[in-house]
Amino acid sequence: KFAACHGAPKLIEQVQINHKDRTMHFKSANIMRGAAAVTLLFLLVLTAALPTHAQTEAVLYSFGSQSGDGTNPMAALVLDKLGNLFGTTASGGANGAGGTVFEVTPSGTEKVLYSFCSKTGCADGLGPWDLVFKKGFFGATASGGANGSGAVFEVMPSGRQKVLYSFCSLAGCTDGWFPTGGLVRDKLGNLYGTTYSGGANGN
């Protein structure tokens, strides 16, 4: 049994934050977040009226199957009207470790829409979290950006990426740093989210 709050369960065993140089270290890589928490993207079809042995599973795509592919998908997925799935990987991609935004079709064909760390110093972000969709895909990265402290980004279905905001742009990082989790978008297009540290009190 899982106790869930506003969606899927989340487990982070231990995270160490170095407040002096604003770096993060995961002592355990055992992070479970959302429907894509493992290195296999899968579809599990369950029918409550059928016995356990009648349940079926089909692997749609295994990450790391091709050059430039993403690895370690941890975020929830976005489903469009055609049945295509969109999500992020925390690492991998064309640039090695920056992470990706990807698409997987119902037939299991995967395409990387964008590989992070494509710009010098990972100014385009590093380590993306969950996506929210409205004409484009919006999200936040845990690190990277103009100040190395995370960024809010937009990726279009065509693969074009734009950084909307880089954290720690204000003195003392009063605007926050190390954003965690997904974003919420209102009807006016404003994006809301949280950061793990920073702010007026540095916490």
Disulfide bonds with the S-S distance in Angstrom:
Cys117-Cys122 1.70
Cys168-Cys173 1.49
